[in-house]
Amino acid sequence: MNRIILIFSFIFSISLYSQADAEINRQNKEKFTTFINSLTESELKEVKIQLITVDTLPSVTTAFGHSALRVYTGKQFEDKDFYIDFGEYDESASFIWRFLKGQAKFYITVKTMATAYTMWDVTGRGT
């Protein structure tokens, strides 16, 4: 259990958040960290980790789809179901140019799985 907490602590310590979602992301990270820290050894055996892949869209930044990790226990889409996205980025007009130059900054965000699913449904990306 300590290894998992250490891994997630490391992930969050190197992450940056986008300015627009900083408070929401902070709250979700706090919920996720509380969730991980509250697990007993037996509960830890029940944690499921999935690779989630979403469909493409016809823009340059969505042309290849997207993947993220889902970490949950208990019932799906409830309070212990999280979507950890390693591919959020600054969507300003110069992103593509910064990406091609190797200067793009990516961010780690944590959302509830229900929020992520709703976002896919609205944008037509599916899973």
Protein Blocks (a to p, Z undefined) as FASTA:
>chain_A
ZZmmmmmmmmmmmpccdfklmmmmmmmmmmmmmmmmmpcfklmmmpccddddddddfbfk
lmnopadddddehjehiakbccddfkbccfbfklmmmmmnopaccddddddfklmmmmmm
mnonoZZ
